[in-house]
Amino acid sequence: MVVIDNENLVSALECIVENFTVEITPFAYDLANHLTLAFYRYKDKDTDEDQGCEDGELPAAGCLQAIR
């Protein structure tokens, strides 16, 4: 199993969008939709009372950063 750091993924997405704006335009809606779903998964993980920690806060913020 390969583990990818969320910050690296967001950084890579930013570079792709900046450098390939025309090429990624047809995929922008789906990309934003998937990032939105991921944001809510992380947000829900963040508010999980059983864990008692804030594991989802940084990845959720990363999703918002990528959507922006």
PyMOL Python script that loads the backbone (N, CA, C, O; Angstrom):
from pymol import cmd

cmd.read_pdbstr("""\
ATOM      1  N   MET A   1       0.846  -1.173   0.000  1.00  0.00           N
ATOM      2  CA  MET A   1       0.000   0.000   0.000  1.00  0.00           C
ATOM      3  C   MET A   1       0.896   1.241   0.000  1.00  0.00           C
ATOM      4  O   MET A   1       1.850   1.335   0.771  1.00  0.00           O
ATOM      5  N   VAL A   2       0.572   2.176  -0.867  1.00  0.00           N
ATOM      6  CA  VAL A   2       1.333   3.413  -0.975  1.00  0.00           C
ATOM      7  C   VAL A   2       0.598   4.501  -0.214  1.00  0.00           C
ATOM      8  O   VAL A   2      -0.594   4.719  -0.431  1.00  0.00           O
ATOM      9  N   VAL A   3       1.304   5.185   0.678  1.00  0.00           N
ATOM     10  CA  VAL A   3       0.728   6.280   1.440  1.00  0.00           C
ATOM     11  C   VAL A   3       1.235   7.584   0.840  1.00  0.00           C
ATOM     12  O   VAL A   3       2.442   7.793   0.713  1.00  0.00           O
ATOM     13  N   ILE A   4       0.301   8.461   0.472  1.00  0.00           N
ATOM     14  CA  ILE A   4       0.658   9.744  -0.129  1.00  0.00           C
ATOM     15  C   ILE A   4       0.304  10.844   0.856  1.00  0.00           C
ATOM     16  O   ILE A   4      -0.818  10.890   1.360  1.00  0.00           O
ATOM     17  N   ASP A   5       1.238  11.716   1.127  1.00  0.00           N
ATOM     18  CA  ASP A   5       1.019  12.843   2.008  1.00  0.00           C
ATOM     19  C   ASP A   5       0.015  13.793   1.361  1.00  0.00           C
ATOM     20  O   ASP A   5       0.168  14.157   0.195  1.00  0.00           O
ATOM     21  N   ASN A   6      -1.001  14.192   2.106  1.00  0.00           N
ATOM     22  CA  ASN A   6      -2.052  15.051   1.590  1.00  0.00           C
ATOM     23  C   ASN A   6      -1.497  16.381   1.077  1.00  0.00           C
ATOM     24  O   ASN A   6      -1.934  16.869   0.034  1.00  0.00           O
ATOM     25  N   GLU A   7      -0.555  16.962   1.785  1.00  0.00           N
ATOM     26  CA  GLU A   7       0.022  18.235   1.367  1.00  0.00           C
ATOM     27  C   GLU A   7       0.727  18.100   0.017  1.00  0.00           C
ATOM     28  O   GLU A   7       0.630  18.990  -0.828  1.00  0.00           O
ATOM     29  N   ASN A   8       1.434  16.992  -0.185  1.00  0.00           N
ATOM     30  CA  ASN A   8       2.100  16.768  -1.467  1.00  0.00           C
ATOM     31  C   ASN A   8       1.086  16.602  -2.592  1.00  0.00           C
ATOM     32  O   ASN A   8       1.301  17.084  -3.704  1.00  0.00           O
ATOM     33  N   LEU A   9      -0.010  15.924  -2.303  1.00  0.00           N
ATOM     34  CA  LEU A   9      -1.050  15.728  -3.300  1.00  0.00           C
ATOM     35  C   LEU A   9      -1.682  17.060  -3.694  1.00  0.00           C
ATOM     36  O   LEU A   9      -1.885  17.327  -4.878  1.00  0.00           O
ATOM     37  N   VAL A  10      -1.989  17.886  -2.711  1.00  0.00           N
ATOM     38  CA  VAL A  10      -2.576  19.197  -2.985  1.00  0.00           C
ATOM     39  C   VAL A  10      -1.604  20.055  -3.787  1.00  0.00           C
ATOM     40  O   VAL A  10      -2.011  20.742  -4.724  1.00  0.00           O
ATOM     41  N   SER A  11      -0.347  20.022  -3.432  1.00  0.00           N
ATOM     42  CA  SER A  11       0.667  20.778  -4.162  1.00  0.00           C
ATOM     43  C   SER A  11       0.760  20.313  -5.611  1.00  0.00           C
ATOM     44  O   SER A  11       0.871  21.130  -6.526  1.00  0.00           O
ATOM     45  N   ALA A  12       0.715  19.006  -5.814  1.00  0.00           N
ATOM     46  CA  ALA A  12       0.761  18.467  -7.174  1.00  0.00           C
ATOM     47  C   ALA A  12      -0.468  18.885  -7.975  1.00  0.00           C
ATOM     48  O   ALA A  12      -0.354  19.244  -9.147  1.00  0.00           O
ATOM     49  N   LEU A  13      -1.635  18.840  -7.350  1.00  0.00           N
ATOM     50  CA  LEU A  13      -2.850  19.267  -8.036  1.00  0.00           C
ATOM     51  C   LEU A  13      -2.782  20.745  -8.420  1.00  0.00           C
ATOM     52  O   LEU A  13      -3.191  21.125  -9.517  1.00  0.00           O
ATOM     53  N   GLU A  14      -2.271  21.566  -7.522  1.00  0.00           N
ATOM     54  CA  GLU A  14      -2.120  22.991  -7.824  1.00  0.00           C
ATOM     55  C   GLU A  14      -1.228  23.203  -9.046  1.00  0.00           C
ATOM     56  O   GLU A  14      -1.551  24.001  -9.926  1.00  0.00           O
ATOM     57  N   CYS A  15      -0.120  22.492  -9.095  1.00  0.00           N
ATOM     58  CA  CYS A  15       0.801  22.617 -10.236  1.00  0.00           C
ATOM     59  C   CYS A  15       0.137  22.158 -11.529  1.00  0.00           C
ATOM     60  O   CYS A  15       0.293  22.794 -12.572  1.00  0.00           O
ATOM     61  N   ILE A  16      -0.595  21.064 -11.459  1.00  0.00           N
ATOM     62  CA  ILE A  16      -1.283  20.557 -12.653  1.00  0.00           C
ATOM     63  C   ILE A  16      -2.294  21.574 -13.161  1.00  0.00           C
ATOM     64  O   ILE A  16      -2.348  21.859 -14.358  1.00  0.00           O
ATOM     65  N   VAL A  17      -3.091  22.119 -12.258  1.00  0.00           N
ATOM     66  CA  VAL A  17      -4.119  23.087 -12.655  1.00  0.00           C
ATOM     67  C   VAL A  17      -3.479  24.353 -13.214  1.00  0.00           C
ATOM     68  O   VAL A  17      -3.957  24.896 -14.210  1.00  0.00           O
ATOM     69  N   GLU A  18      -2.412  24.828 -12.592  1.00  0.00           N
ATOM     70  CA  GLU A  18      -1.739  26.042 -13.067  1.00  0.00           C
ATOM     71  C   GLU A  18      -1.110  25.845 -14.442  1.00  0.00           C
ATOM     72  O   GLU A  18      -1.185  26.734 -15.290  1.00  0.00           O
ATOM     73  N   ASN A  19      -0.493  24.694 -14.669  1.00  0.00           N
ATOM     74  CA  ASN A  19       0.251  24.475 -15.907  1.00  0.00           C
ATOM     75  C   ASN A  19      -0.568  23.868 -17.040  1.00  0.00           C
ATOM     76  O   ASN A  19      -0.184  23.971 -18.205  1.00  0.00           O
ATOM     77  N   PHE A  20      -1.685  23.243 -16.711  1.00  0.00           N
ATOM     78  CA  PHE A  20      -2.493  22.579 -17.733  1.00  0.00           C
ATOM     79  C   PHE A  20      -3.955  23.013 -17.640  1.00  0.00           C
ATOM     80  O   PHE A  20      -4.858  22.178 -17.689  1.00  0.00           O
ATOM     81  N   THR A  21      -4.183  24.313 -17.508  1.00  0.00           N
ATOM     82  CA  THR A  21      -5.530  24.846 -17.314  1.00  0.00           C
ATOM     83  C   THR A  21      -6.480  24.412 -18.426  1.00  0.00           C
ATOM     84  O   THR A  21      -7.586  23.948 -18.148  1.00  0.00           O
ATOM     85  N   VAL A  22      -6.068  24.555 -19.656  1.00  0.00           N
ATOM     86  CA  VAL A  22      -6.931  24.204 -20.783  1.00  0.00           C
ATOM     87  C   VAL A  22      -7.221  22.702 -20.808  1.00  0.00           C
ATOM     88  O   VAL A  22      -8.353  22.279 -21.042  1.00  0.00           O
ATOM     89  N   GLU A  23      -6.200  21.922 -20.567  1.00  0.00           N
ATOM     90  CA  GLU A  23      -6.360  20.467 -20.629  1.00  0.00           C
ATOM     91  C   GLU A  23      -7.221  19.906 -19.506  1.00  0.00           C
ATOM     92  O   GLU A  23      -7.915  18.907 -19.698  1.00  0.00           O
ATOM     93  N   ILE A  24      -7.183  20.541 -18.329  1.00  0.00           N
ATOM     94  CA  ILE A  24      -7.908  20.008 -17.174  1.00  0.00           C
ATOM     95  C   ILE A  24      -9.342  20.537 -17.091  1.00  0.00           C
ATOM     96  O   ILE A  24     -10.146  20.022 -16.313  1.00  0.00           O
ATOM     97  N   THR A  25      -9.663  21.545 -17.872  1.00  0.00           N
ATOM     98  CA  THR A  25     -10.995  22.147 -17.820  1.00  0.00           C
ATOM     99  C   THR A  25     -12.120  21.120 -17.928  1.00  0.00           C
ATOM    100  O   THR A  25     -13.074  21.215 -17.157  1.00  0.00           O
ATOM    101  N   PRO A  26     -12.067  20.144 -18.838  1.00  0.00           N
ATOM    102  CA  PRO A  26     -13.166  19.169 -18.912  1.00  0.00           C
ATOM    103  C   PRO A  26     -13.311  18.311 -17.646  1.00  0.00           C
ATOM    104  O   PRO A  26     -14.367  17.722 -17.414  1.00  0.00           O
ATOM    105  N   PHE A  27     -12.274  18.242 -16.849  1.00  0.00           N
ATOM    106  CA  PHE A  27     -12.289  17.409 -15.646  1.00  0.00           C
ATOM    107  C   PHE A  27     -12.486  18.215 -14.359  1.00  0.00           C
ATOM    108  O   PHE A  27     -12.556  17.640 -13.273  1.00  0.00           O
ATOM    109  N   ALA A  28     -12.575  19.522 -14.476  1.00  0.00           N
ATOM    110  CA  ALA A  28     -12.614  20.394 -13.294  1.00  0.00           C
ATOM    111  C   ALA A  28     -13.815  20.125 -12.393  1.00  0.00           C
ATOM    112  O   ALA A  28     -13.678  20.093 -11.171  1.00  0.00           O
ATOM    113  N   TYR A  29     -14.980  19.935 -12.984  1.00  0.00           N
ATOM    114  CA  TYR A  29     -16.173  19.691 -12.180  1.00  0.00           C
ATOM    115  C   TYR A  29     -16.028  18.407 -11.362  1.00  0.00           C
ATOM    116  O   TYR A  29     -16.279  18.400 -10.157  1.00  0.00           O
ATOM    117  N   ASP A  30     -15.623  17.328 -12.023  1.00  0.00           N
ATOM    118  CA  ASP A  30     -15.465  16.052 -11.315  1.00  0.00           C
ATOM    119  C   ASP A  30     -14.382  16.133 -10.245  1.00  0.00           C
ATOM    120  O   ASP A  30     -14.541  15.586  -9.154  1.00  0.00           O
ATOM    121  N   LEU A  31     -13.292  16.808 -10.554  1.00  0.00           N
ATOM    122  CA  LEU A  31     -12.211  16.970  -9.586  1.00  0.00           C
ATOM    123  C   LEU A  31     -12.699  17.729  -8.352  1.00  0.00           C
ATOM    124  O   LEU A  31     -12.439  17.316  -7.221  1.00  0.00           O
ATOM    125  N   ALA A  32     -13.402  18.832  -8.569  1.00  0.00           N
ATOM    126  CA  ALA A  32     -13.932  19.612  -7.445  1.00  0.00           C
ATOM    127  C   ALA A  32     -14.961  18.802  -6.664  1.00  0.00           C
ATOM    128  O   ALA A  32     -15.017  18.887  -5.437  1.00  0.00           O
ATOM    129  N   ASN A  33     -15.766  18.026  -7.359  1.00  0.00           N
ATOM    130  CA  ASN A  33     -16.766  17.195  -6.693  1.00  0.00           C
ATOM    131  C   ASN A  33     -16.104  16.149  -5.801  1.00  0.00           C
ATOM    132  O   ASN A  33     -16.527  15.958  -4.661  1.00  0.00           O
ATOM    133  N   HIS A  34     -15.083  15.477  -6.298  1.00  0.00           N
ATOM    134  CA  HIS A  34     -14.374  14.463  -5.501  1.00  0.00           C
ATOM    135  C   HIS A  34     -13.663  15.096  -4.303  1.00  0.00           C
ATOM    136  O   HIS A  34     -13.641  14.527  -3.212  1.00  0.00           O
ATOM    137  N   LEU A  35     -13.089  16.271  -4.516  1.00  0.00           N
ATOM    138  CA  LEU A  35     -12.432  16.964  -3.406  1.00  0.00           C
ATOM    139  C   LEU A  35     -13.446  17.396  -2.348  1.00  0.00           C
ATOM    140  O   LEU A  35     -13.147  17.375  -1.154  1.00  0.00           O
ATOM    141  N   THR A  36     -14.633  17.783  -2.780  1.00  0.00           N
ATOM    142  CA  THR A  36     -15.694  18.149  -1.836  1.00  0.00           C
ATOM    143  C   THR A  36     -16.113  16.945  -1.003  1.00  0.00           C
ATOM    144  O   THR A  36     -16.275  17.052   0.213  1.00  0.00           O
ATOM    145  N   LEU A  37     -16.286  15.808  -1.650  1.00  0.00           N
ATOM    146  CA  LEU A  37     -16.638  14.583  -0.914  1.00  0.00           C
ATOM    147  C   LEU A  37     -15.542  14.201   0.076  1.00  0.00           C
ATOM    148  O   LEU A  37     -15.827  13.799   1.204  1.00  0.00           O
ATOM    149  N   ALA A  38     -14.287  14.328  -0.353  1.00  0.00           N
ATOM    150  CA  ALA A  38     -13.168  14.034   0.543  1.00  0.00           C
ATOM    151  C   ALA A  38     -13.154  14.998   1.721  1.00  0.00           C
ATOM    152  O   ALA A  38     -12.884  14.601   2.854  1.00  0.00           O
ATOM    153  N   PHE A  39     -13.448  16.272   1.449  1.00  0.00           N
ATOM    154  CA  PHE A  39     -13.495  17.267   2.528  1.00  0.00           C
ATOM    155  C   PHE A  39     -14.491  16.837   3.599  1.00  0.00           C
ATOM    156  O   PHE A  39     -14.179  16.863   4.789  1.00  0.00           O
ATOM    157  N   TYR A  40     -15.688  16.441   3.175  1.00  0.00           N
ATOM    158  CA  TYR A  40     -16.708  16.052   4.153  1.00  0.00           C
ATOM    159  C   TYR A  40     -16.326  14.780   4.909  1.00  0.00           C
ATOM    160  O   TYR A  40     -16.641  14.647   6.091  1.00  0.00           O
ATOM    161  N   ARG A  41     -15.654  13.850   4.243  1.00  0.00           N
ATOM    162  CA  ARG A  41     -15.175  12.651   4.949  1.00  0.00           C
ATOM    163  C   ARG A  41     -14.173  13.041   6.033  1.00  0.00           C
ATOM    164  O   ARG A  41     -14.252  12.559   7.163  1.00  0.00           O
ATOM    165  N   TYR A  42     -13.229  13.917   5.679  1.00  0.00           N
ATOM    166  CA  TYR A  42     -12.237  14.356   6.663  1.00  0.00           C
ATOM    167  C   TYR A  42     -12.877  15.183   7.769  1.00  0.00           C
ATOM    168  O   TYR A  42     -12.505  15.057   8.936  1.00  0.00           O
ATOM    169  N   LYS A  43     -13.832  16.024   7.408  1.00  0.00           N
ATOM    170  CA  LYS A  43     -14.516  16.850   8.404  1.00  0.00           C
ATOM    171  C   LYS A  43     -15.254  15.964   9.397  1.00  0.00           C
ATOM    172  O   LYS A  43     -15.206  16.201  10.604  1.00  0.00           O
ATOM    173  N   ASP A  44     -15.933  14.946   8.888  1.00  0.00           N
ATOM    174  CA  ASP A  44     -16.646  14.027   9.772  1.00  0.00           C
ATOM    175  C   ASP A  44     -15.674  13.252  10.656  1.00  0.00           C
ATOM    176  O   ASP A  44     -15.973  12.966  11.815  1.00  0.00           O
ATOM    177  N   LYS A  45     -14.519  12.916  10.107  1.00  0.00           N
ATOM    178  CA  LYS A  45     -13.487  12.232  10.882  1.00  0.00           C
ATOM    179  C   LYS A  45     -12.973  13.140  11.993  1.00  0.00           C
ATOM    180  O   LYS A  45     -12.658  12.683  13.091  1.00  0.00           O
ATOM    181  N   ASP A  46     -12.892  14.432  11.689  1.00  0.00           N
ATOM    182  CA  ASP A  46     -12.400  15.415  12.640  1.00  0.00           C
ATOM    183  C   ASP A  46     -13.345  15.554  13.831  1.00  0.00           C
ATOM    184  O   ASP A  46     -12.905  15.803  14.954  1.00  0.00           O
ATOM    185  N   THR A  47     -14.640  15.392  13.583  1.00  0.00           N
ATOM    186  CA  THR A  47     -15.611  15.587  14.657  1.00  0.00           C
ATOM    187  C   THR A  47     -16.006  14.274  15.322  1.00  0.00           C
ATOM    188  O   THR A  47     -16.922  14.245  16.143  1.00  0.00           O
ATOM    189  N   ASP A  48     -15.325  13.198  14.974  1.00  0.00           N
ATOM    190  CA  ASP A  48     -15.615  11.892  15.563  1.00  0.00           C
ATOM    191  C   ASP A  48     -15.217  11.908  17.035  1.00  0.00           C
ATOM    192  O   ASP A  48     -14.037  12.014  17.369  1.00  0.00           O
ATOM    193  N   GLU A  49     -16.208  11.803  17.904  1.00  0.00           N
ATOM    194  CA  GLU A  49     -15.951  11.883  19.348  1.00  0.00           C
ATOM    195  C   GLU A  49     -15.213  10.659  19.876  1.00  0.00           C
ATOM    196  O   GLU A  49     -14.527  10.742  20.894  1.00  0.00           O
ATOM    197  N   ASP A  50     -15.347   9.526  19.192  1.00  0.00           N
ATOM    198  CA  ASP A  50     -14.697   8.306  19.668  1.00  0.00           C
ATOM    199  C   ASP A  50     -13.175   8.408  19.605  1.00  0.00           C
ATOM    200  O   ASP A  50     -12.475   7.870  20.463  1.00  0.00           O
ATOM    201  N   GLN A  51     -12.669   9.098  18.589  1.00  0.00           N
ATOM    202  CA  GLN A  51     -11.227   9.189  18.436  1.00  0.00           C
ATOM    203  C   GLN A  51     -10.617  10.218  19.383  1.00  0.00           C
ATOM    204  O   GLN A  51      -9.493  10.044  19.856  1.00  0.00           O
ATOM    205  N   GLY A  52     -11.354  11.281  19.657  1.00  0.00           N
ATOM    206  CA  GLY A  52     -10.853  12.283  20.574  1.00  0.00           C
ATOM    207  C   GLY A  52      -9.656  13.050  20.050  1.00  0.00           C
ATOM    208  O   GLY A  52      -8.922  13.648  20.837  1.00  0.00           O
ATOM    209  N   CYS A  53      -9.439  13.050  18.749  1.00  0.00           N
ATOM    210  CA  CYS A  53      -8.330  13.787  18.177  1.00  0.00           C
ATOM    211  C   CYS A  53      -8.776  14.491  16.904  1.00  0.00           C
ATOM    212  O   CYS A  53      -9.904  14.319  16.443  1.00  0.00           O
ATOM    213  N   GLU A  54      -7.884  15.274  16.352  1.00  0.00           N
ATOM    214  CA  GLU A  54      -8.231  16.082  15.188  1.00  0.00           C
ATOM    215  C   GLU A  54      -7.487  15.592  13.951  1.00  0.00           C
ATOM    216  O   GLU A  54      -6.791  16.368  13.295  1.00  0.00           O
ATOM    217  N   ASP A  55      -7.631  14.314  13.632  1.00  0.00           N
ATOM    218  CA  ASP A  55      -6.925  13.724  12.501  1.00  0.00           C
ATOM    219  C   ASP A  55      -7.369  14.279  11.161  1.00  0.00           C
ATOM    220  O   ASP A  55      -6.579  14.298  10.216  1.00  0.00           O
ATOM    221  N   GLY A  56      -8.606  14.729  11.052  1.00  0.00           N
ATOM    222  CA  GLY A  56      -9.124  15.152   9.767  1.00  0.00           C
ATOM    223  C   GLY A  56      -8.978  16.620   9.453  1.00  0.00           C
ATOM    224  O   GLY A  56      -9.295  17.044   8.341  1.00  0.00           O
ATOM    225  N   GLU A  57      -8.508  17.406  10.395  1.00  0.00           N
ATOM    226  CA  GLU A  57      -8.466  18.857  10.213  1.00  0.00           C
ATOM    227  C   GLU A  57      -7.526  19.282   9.081  1.00  0.00           C
ATOM    228  O   GLU A  57      -7.933  20.044   8.204  1.00  0.00           O
ATOM    229  N   LEU A  58      -6.312  18.815   9.084  1.00  0.00           N
ATOM    230  CA  LEU A  58      -5.354  19.215   8.048  1.00  0.00           C
ATOM    231  C   LEU A  58      -5.731  18.688   6.666  1.00  0.00           C
ATOM    232  O   LEU A  58      -5.660  19.447   5.699  1.00  0.00           O
ATOM    233  N   PRO A  59      -6.127  17.426   6.532  1.00  0.00           N
ATOM    234  CA  PRO A  59      -6.550  16.972   5.205  1.00  0.00           C
ATOM    235  C   PRO A  59      -7.787  17.720   4.688  1.00  0.00           C
ATOM    236  O   PRO A  59      -7.886  17.988   3.490  1.00  0.00           O
ATOM    237  N   ALA A  60      -8.723  18.055   5.570  1.00  0.00           N
ATOM    238  CA  ALA A  60      -9.906  18.815   5.159  1.00  0.00           C
ATOM    239  C   ALA A  60      -9.497  20.189   4.643  1.00  0.00           C
ATOM    240  O   ALA A  60     -10.006  20.654   3.623  1.00  0.00           O
ATOM    241  N   ALA A  61      -8.582  20.832   5.347  1.00  0.00           N
ATOM    242  CA  ALA A  61      -8.080  22.134   4.897  1.00  0.00           C
ATOM    243  C   ALA A  61      -7.358  22.000   3.556  1.00  0.00           C
ATOM    244  O   ALA A  61      -7.453  22.887   2.708  1.00  0.00           O
ATOM    245  N   GLY A  62      -6.645  20.908   3.367  1.00  0.00           N
ATOM    246  CA  GLY A  62      -5.970  20.660   2.099  1.00  0.00           C
ATOM    247  C   GLY A  62      -6.951  20.517   0.949  1.00  0.00           C
ATOM    248  O   GLY A  62      -6.686  20.988  -0.157  1.00  0.00           O
ATOM    249  N   CYS A  63      -8.082  19.873   1.201  1.00  0.00           N
ATOM    250  CA  CYS A  63      -9.108  19.733   0.168  1.00  0.00           C
ATOM    251  C   CYS A  63      -9.652  21.099  -0.229  1.00  0.00           C
ATOM    252  O   CYS A  63      -9.828  21.383  -1.414  1.00  0.00           O
ATOM    253  N   LEU A  64      -9.916  21.938   0.760  1.00  0.00           N
ATOM    254  CA  LEU A  64     -10.401  23.289   0.455  1.00  0.00           C
ATOM    255  C   LEU A  64      -9.371  24.079  -0.330  1.00  0.00           C
ATOM    256  O   LEU A  64      -9.717  24.807  -1.261  1.00  0.00           O
ATOM    257  N   GLN A  65      -8.113  23.938   0.040  1.00  0.00           N
ATOM    258  CA  GLN A  65      -7.020  24.610  -0.667  1.00  0.00           C
ATOM    259  C   GLN A  65      -6.982  24.158  -2.120  1.00  0.00           C
ATOM    260  O   GLN A  65      -6.816  24.977  -3.024  1.00  0.00           O
ATOM    261  N   ALA A  66      -7.131  22.873  -2.343  1.00  0.00           N
ATOM    262  CA  ALA A  66      -7.085  22.339  -3.717  1.00  0.00           C
ATOM    263  C   ALA A  66      -8.283  22.826  -4.537  1.00  0.00           C
ATOM    264  O   ALA A  66      -8.137  23.130  -5.721  1.00  0.00           O
ATOM    265  N   ILE A  67      -9.453  22.902  -3.924  1.00  0.00           N
ATOM    266  CA  ILE A  67     -10.632  23.388  -4.635  1.00  0.00           C
ATOM    267  C   ILE A  67     -10.455  24.861  -5.018  1.00  0.00           C
ATOM    268  O   ILE A  67     -10.833  25.282  -6.111  1.00  0.00           O
ATOM    269  N   ARG A  68      -9.878  25.626  -4.101  1.00  0.00           N
ATOM    270  CA  ARG A  68      -9.661  27.044  -4.363  1.00  0.00           C
ATOM    271  C   ARG A  68      -8.761  27.226  -5.567  1.00  0.00           C
ATOM    272  O   ARG A  68      -8.461  28.358  -5.948  1.00  0.00           O
TER     273      ARG A  68
END
""", "prot")
cmd.dss("prot")
cmd.show_as("cartoon", "prot")
cmd.util.cbc("prot")
cmd.orient("prot")
